[in-house]
């Protein structure tokens, strides 16, 4: 049967990325407490396409991903991309999957249990350099909802202080294995308070008072997470926080990025 994708193209335009996008697929990821967790991912997979090829073979992306979807761990992600790059005879392969990750969480006083959802991403690239060395970069991202209480509001008010939910987005360059649960815990401990899916009255009292004793500007939260991630020895990371302000008609935002290779510059 004729292979149209492999026929020559005369327009001499290379494409940086071609592939499949927004593929919904069941995946199995590592879970610290239960060993594995099954969830549903949104999958983007690409390769580069040289100027002299008409197209790529889209079906091969799904075929290869299917081999890995029951163990799409941090360790296997770059291996999957390298498999895609080799099978599609490409110089570069790119991949990004995003998925909800669920953690059973106990309320702080009653210890009542409920499920919390955290949006996570795996993102990577593999390629060959001019010396034919195989190079790979892999990033892990997590979005953590938190509560923050305004230090200014607390300082100037006779009683009370406004508080709000926020989202902390962290993206780290993978080098050594770590648990998603541990990263989430580190981020939550930097906020005025973590969030919970289930709280009894005694829990609400505790959370309210705990947040009041730990006020955080959005700037404070980003700096606290930054310092905590440095202690975890990530070589590169970015921290973003958006507070959905409760008494202002806007959101508050802060961002910081760390690169160990640039530390001490500027």
DOLUM-623580 format. One record per residue (C-alpha): residue in one letter; residue number from 1; x, y, z. Coordinates in steps of 0.001 Angstrom, whole numbers, plus 500000, padded with zeros to 6 digits. Layout:
// DOLUM-623580
{ketor "A"; NUM; {X; Y; Z}}
...
END
This chain:
// DOLUM-623580
{ketor "X"; 1; {500000; 500000; 500000}}
{ketor "X"; 2; {501398; 503414; 499049}}
{ketor "X"; 3; {502915; 505478; 501912}}
{ketor "X"; 4; {501938; 509072; 501076}}
{ketor "X"; 5; {503510; 510510; 504244}}
{ketor "X"; 6; {506971; 509346; 503182}}
{ketor "X"; 7; {506799; 510846; 499695}}
{ketor "X"; 8; {509097; 513830; 498983}}
{ketor "X"; 9; {507981; 517414; 499552}}
{ketor "X"; 10; {509488; 520106; 497318}}
{ketor "X"; 11; {508504; 523247; 499261}}
{ketor "X"; 12; {511681; 523049; 501413}}
{ketor "X"; 13; {509948; 524044; 504661}}
{ketor "X"; 14; {510949; 522079; 507780}}
{ketor "X"; 15; {508340; 521791; 510532}}
{ketor "X"; 16; {509439; 522148; 514142}}
{ketor "X"; 17; {506551; 520076; 515506}}
{ketor "X"; 18; {504053; 517670; 513989}}
{ketor "X"; 19; {502020; 515077; 515810}}
{ketor "X"; 20; {498894; 514454; 517850}}
{ketor "X"; 21; {497296; 516786; 520361}}
{ketor "X"; 22; {494581; 516567; 523023}}
{ketor "X"; 23; {494470; 512792; 523041}}
{ketor "X"; 24; {492427; 511578; 526040}}
{ketor "X"; 25; {493877; 508363; 527408}}
{ketor "X"; 26; {493801; 506337; 530640}}
{ketor "X"; 27; {497213; 506237; 532325}}
{ketor "X"; 28; {498721; 504724; 535428}}
{ketor "X"; 29; {501151; 506808; 537506}}
{ketor "X"; 30; {503061; 506122; 540711}}
{ketor "X"; 31; {501281; 506745; 544016}}
{ketor "X"; 32; {503296; 507064; 547233}}
{ketor "X"; 33; {500700; 505354; 549428}}
{ketor "X"; 34; {498931; 503008; 547021}}
{ketor "X"; 35; {501875; 502230; 544679}}
{ketor "X"; 36; {499916; 503199; 541547}}
{ketor "X"; 37; {496989; 505400; 540606}}
{ketor "X"; 38; {494856; 505244; 537465}}
{ketor "X"; 39; {493734; 508563; 536007}}
{ketor "X"; 40; {492941; 510147; 532628}}
{ketor "X"; 41; {495529; 512227; 530793}}
{ketor "X"; 42; {495398; 514756; 527994}}
{ketor "X"; 43; {498319; 513857; 525732}}
{ketor "X"; 44; {500359; 515890; 523218}}
{ketor "X"; 45; {503115; 514109; 521264}}
{ketor "X"; 46; {505255; 515628; 518496}}
{ketor "X"; 47; {508385; 515164; 516419}}
{ketor "X"; 48; {510184; 517497; 514056}}
{ketor "X"; 49; {509679; 516941; 510319}}
{ketor "X"; 50; {512516; 517577; 507814}}
{ketor "X"; 51; {511753; 519767; 504813}}
{ketor "X"; 52; {511871; 516874; 502360}}
{ketor "X"; 53; {509165; 514726; 503995}}
{ketor "X"; 54; {505516; 515307; 503207}}
{ketor "X"; 55; {504161; 514127; 506558}}
{ketor "X"; 56; {504601; 511965; 509636}}
{ketor "X"; 57; {502801; 508772; 510647}}
{ketor "X"; 58; {500241; 509911; 513217}}
{ketor "X"; 59; {499135; 506403; 514155}}
{ketor "X"; 60; {502592; 505533; 515452}}
{ketor "X"; 61; {502317; 508134; 518247}}
{ketor "X"; 62; {499274; 506360; 519661}}
{ketor "X"; 63; {500767; 502936; 519055}}
{ketor "X"; 64; {503887; 503781; 521068}}
{ketor "X"; 65; {502060; 505672; 523817}}
{ketor "X"; 66; {499773; 502689; 524323}}
{ketor "X"; 67; {502830; 500601; 525217}}
{ketor "X"; 68; {503653; 502949; 528096}}
{ketor "X"; 69; {500266; 504147; 529340}}
{ketor "X"; 70; {500089; 501566; 532142}}
{ketor "X"; 71; {503394; 502794; 533580}}
{ketor "X"; 72; {503862; 506406; 532541}}
{ketor "X"; 73; {506239; 507099; 535411}}
{ketor "X"; 74; {508815; 509874; 535548}}
{ketor "X"; 75; {511496; 507308; 534767}}
{ketor "X"; 76; {509719; 506003; 531658}}
{ketor "X"; 77; {508618; 509282; 530112}}
{ketor "X"; 78; {511896; 510094; 528336}}
{ketor "X"; 79; {512245; 506454; 527294}}
{ketor "X"; 80; {508837; 506740; 525605}}
{ketor "X"; 81; {509883; 509925; 523785}}
{ketor "X"; 82; {513104; 508329; 522609}}
{ketor "X"; 83; {511071; 505388; 521313}}
{ketor "X"; 84; {508860; 507830; 519376}}
{ketor "X"; 85; {511878; 509662; 517978}}
{ketor "X"; 86; {513499; 506426; 516811}}
{ketor "X"; 87; {510358; 504873; 515314}}
{ketor "X"; 88; {509511; 508067; 513400}}
{ketor "X"; 89; {513127; 508627; 512315}}
{ketor "X"; 90; {513123; 512144; 513783}}
{ketor "X"; 91; {515825; 514341; 515247}}
{ketor "X"; 92; {513620; 515533; 518110}}
{ketor "X"; 93; {510604; 514260; 520008}}
{ketor "X"; 94; {508385; 516246; 522348}}
{ketor "X"; 95; {505694; 515202; 524772}}
{ketor "X"; 96; {503355; 516691; 527328}}
{ketor "X"; 97; {500711; 514951; 529374}}
{ketor "X"; 98; {498454; 516585; 531938}}
{ketor "X"; 99; {496340; 514647; 534396}}
{ketor "X"; 100; {494395; 515044; 537638}}
{ketor "X"; 101; {496124; 513432; 540591}}
{ketor "X"; 102; {494079; 512516; 543667}}
{ketor "X"; 103; {495290; 512367; 547255}}
{ketor "X"; 104; {493247; 511241; 550243}}
{ketor "X"; 105; {493632; 513960; 552850}}
{ketor "X"; 106; {492654; 514059; 556528}}
{ketor "X"; 107; {491141; 517143; 558173}}
{ketor "X"; 108; {493517; 518685; 560745}}
{ketor "X"; 109; {491460; 518000; 563919}}
{ketor "X"; 110; {488639; 515535; 563234}}
{ketor "X"; 111; {490842; 513560; 560827}}
{ketor "X"; 112; {487820; 513148; 558548}}
{ketor "X"; 113; {488996; 511962; 555143}}
{ketor "X"; 114; {488256; 513368; 551712}}
{ketor "X"; 115; {489856; 513412; 548255}}
{ketor "X"; 116; {491832; 516386; 546933}}
{ketor "X"; 117; {492564; 516880; 543231}}
{ketor "X"; 118; {495826; 518337; 541960}}
{ketor "X"; 119; {496540; 519022; 538285}}
{ketor "X"; 120; {499912; 517604; 537227}}
{ketor "X"; 121; {501978; 517641; 534047}}
{ketor "X"; 122; {504873; 515682; 532597}}
{ketor "X"; 123; {506696; 517512; 529826}}
{ketor "X"; 124; {509833; 516474; 527984}}
{ketor "X"; 125; {512048; 516527; 524912}}
{ketor "X"; 126; {514665; 514166; 523513}}
{ketor "X"; 127; {517116; 514834; 520689}}
{ketor "X"; 128; {520537; 513985; 519306}}
{ketor "X"; 129; {523280; 516607; 519372}}
{ketor "X"; 130; {525828; 517057; 516564}}
{ketor "X"; 131; {527983; 514324; 518127}}
{ketor "X"; 132; {524992; 511929; 518137}}
{ketor "X"; 133; {524697; 511968; 521915}}
{ketor "X"; 134; {521164; 511332; 523158}}
{ketor "X"; 135; {519962; 514310; 525209}}
{ketor "X"; 136; {516780; 514504; 527243}}
{ketor "X"; 137; {515046; 517105; 529369}}
{ketor "X"; 138; {512075; 516291; 531537}}
{ketor "X"; 139; {509906; 518617; 533627}}
{ketor "X"; 140; {507257; 517873; 536234}}
{ketor "X"; 141; {504542; 520411; 536999}}
{ketor "X"; 142; {501919; 520585; 539719}}
{ketor "X"; 143; {499132; 523037; 540562}}
{ketor "X"; 144; {498330; 523294; 544264}}
{ketor "X"; 145; {495286; 525196; 545571}}
{ketor "X"; 146; {495956; 527001; 548864}}
{ketor "X"; 147; {494519; 529627; 551188}}
{ketor "X"; 148; {496242; 532947; 551913}}
{ketor "X"; 149; {495461; 535678; 554426}}
{ketor "X"; 150; {496493; 539271; 553726}}
{ketor "X"; 151; {499180; 540617; 556119}}
{ketor "X"; 152; {498173; 544224; 555373}}
{ketor "X"; 153; {494502; 543574; 556107}}
{ketor "X"; 154; {495446; 541900; 559393}}
{ketor "X"; 155; {497736; 544768; 560399}}
{ketor "X"; 156; {495298; 547626; 559740}}
{ketor "X"; 157; {492004; 546038; 560821}}
{ketor "X"; 158; {490610; 546115; 564355}}
{ketor "X"; 159; {489357; 542575; 563825}}
{ketor "X"; 160; {489478; 540035; 561030}}
{ketor "X"; 161; {491449; 540014; 557796}}
{ketor "X"; 162; {490496; 539174; 554252}}
{ketor "X"; 163; {491592; 535834; 552874}}
{ketor "X"; 164; {491249; 534005; 549595}}
{ketor "X"; 165; {492072; 530917; 547650}}
{ketor "X"; 166; {495099; 530868; 545408}}
{ketor "X"; 167; {496844; 528521; 543006}}
{ketor "X"; 168; {500558; 527798; 543225}}
{ketor "X"; 169; {502014; 526452; 539977}}
{ketor "X"; 170; {505421; 524800; 540217}}
{ketor "X"; 171; {507475; 523410; 537353}}
{ketor "X"; 172; {510723; 521593; 538138}}
{ketor "X"; 173; {513484; 520077; 536039}}
{ketor "X"; 174; {513718; 516386; 536849}}
{ketor "X"; 175; {517062; 514928; 537869}}
{ketor "X"; 176; {516425; 512586; 540812}}
{ketor "X"; 177; {513225; 510763; 541703}}
{ketor "X"; 178; {510766; 512451; 544052}}
{ketor "X"; 179; {507154; 511858; 545053}}
{ketor "X"; 180; {504443; 514212; 543812}}
{ketor "X"; 181; {502883; 513993; 547276}}
{ketor "X"; 182; {506053; 515351; 548902}}
{ketor "X"; 183; {506224; 518281; 546491}}
{ketor "X"; 184; {502576; 519133; 547164}}
{ketor "X"; 185; {503137; 518978; 550922}}
{ketor "X"; 186; {506104; 521352; 550695}}
{ketor "X"; 187; {504010; 523878; 548749}}
{ketor "X"; 188; {501019; 523662; 551090}}
{ketor "X"; 189; {503230; 524227; 554128}}
{ketor "X"; 190; {504332; 527568; 552657}}
{ketor "X"; 191; {500773; 528940; 552446}}
{ketor "X"; 192; {498629; 530488; 555170}}
{ketor "X"; 193; {496735; 527202; 555158}}
{ketor "X"; 194; {496263; 524133; 552982}}
{ketor "X"; 195; {492833; 523442; 551514}}
{ketor "X"; 196; {490699; 520431; 552378}}
{ketor "X"; 197; {487736; 518762; 550713}}
{ketor "X"; 198; {486088; 517871; 554047}}
{ketor "X"; 199; {486089; 519978; 557220}}
{ketor "X"; 200; {484044; 519615; 560419}}
{ketor "X"; 201; {483375; 522628; 562638}}
{ketor "X"; 202; {486421; 522002; 564805}}
{ketor "X"; 203; {488512; 521778; 561642}}
{ketor "X"; 204; {487138; 525071; 560318}}
{ketor "X"; 205; {488071; 526753; 563609}}
{ketor "X"; 206; {491594; 525373; 563386}}
{ketor "X"; 207; {492077; 526310; 559719}}
{ketor "X"; 208; {490726; 529841; 560227}}
{ketor "X"; 209; {492959; 530517; 563216}}
{ketor "X"; 210; {495982; 528871; 561617}}
{ketor "X"; 211; {495637; 531062; 558523}}
{ketor "X"; 212; {495264; 534171; 560721}}
{ketor "X"; 213; {498547; 533348; 562447}}
{ketor "X"; 214; {500330; 532784; 559109}}
{ketor "X"; 215; {499518; 535747; 556842}}
{ketor "X"; 216; {501026; 535648; 553341}}
{ketor "X"; 217; {501172; 538119; 550495}}
{ketor "X"; 218; {501374; 536452; 547092}}
{ketor "X"; 219; {505014; 537624; 547091}}
{ketor "X"; 220; {505626; 535910; 550438}}
{ketor "X"; 221; {504201; 532646; 549213}}
{ketor "X"; 222; {506341; 532541; 546068}}
{ketor "X"; 223; {509487; 533321; 548067}}
{ketor "X"; 224; {508718; 530659; 550674}}
{ketor "X"; 225; {508134; 528007; 548004}}
{ketor "X"; 226; {511321; 529132; 546220}}
{ketor "X"; 227; {513404; 528590; 549366}}
{ketor "X"; 228; {511765; 525216; 550037}}
{ketor "X"; 229; {512454; 523961; 546498}}
{ketor "X"; 230; {516104; 525018; 546721}}
{ketor "X"; 231; {516424; 522747; 549755}}
{ketor "X"; 232; {515079; 519892; 547618}}
{ketor "X"; 233; {518066; 520423; 545273}}
{ketor "X"; 234; {516192; 520960; 542018}}
{ketor "X"; 235; {518573; 522364; 539401}}
{ketor "X"; 236; {515891; 524502; 537783}}
{ketor "X"; 237; {512370; 525464; 538777}}
{ketor "X"; 238; {509709; 528121; 538323}}
{ketor "X"; 239; {507160; 529131; 540950}}
{ketor "X"; 240; {503991; 531058; 540086}}
{ketor "X"; 241; {501162; 532053; 542374}}
{ketor "X"; 242; {497821; 533641; 541588}}
{ketor "X"; 243; {495572; 534821; 544413}}
{ketor "X"; 244; {491886; 535153; 543549}}
{ketor "X"; 245; {491379; 538253; 545661}}
{ketor "X"; 246; {488251; 538338; 547796}}
{ketor "X"; 247; {487857; 542132; 548215}}
{ketor "X"; 248; {489622; 543390; 545054}}
{ketor "X"; 249; {488287; 543157; 541523}}
{ketor "X"; 250; {491519; 541654; 540247}}
{ketor "X"; 251; {493884; 538757; 540896}}
{ketor "X"; 252; {497296; 539147; 542547}}
{ketor "X"; 253; {500262; 537414; 540898}}
{ketor "X"; 254; {503945; 536714; 541527}}
{ketor "X"; 255; {506572; 534543; 539833}}
{ketor "X"; 256; {510174; 533519; 540472}}
{ketor "X"; 257; {512559; 531256; 538567}}
{ketor "X"; 258; {515720; 529501; 539717}}
{ketor "X"; 259; {518595; 528098; 537649}}
{ketor "X"; 260; {521543; 526596; 539500}}
{ketor "X"; 261; {523804; 527377; 536543}}
{ketor "X"; 262; {523013; 531082; 536861}}
{ketor "X"; 263; {523142; 531290; 540660}}
{ketor "X"; 264; {525237; 534212; 541813}}
{ketor "X"; 265; {524864; 536177; 538575}}
{ketor "X"; 266; {523249; 539603; 538482}}
END
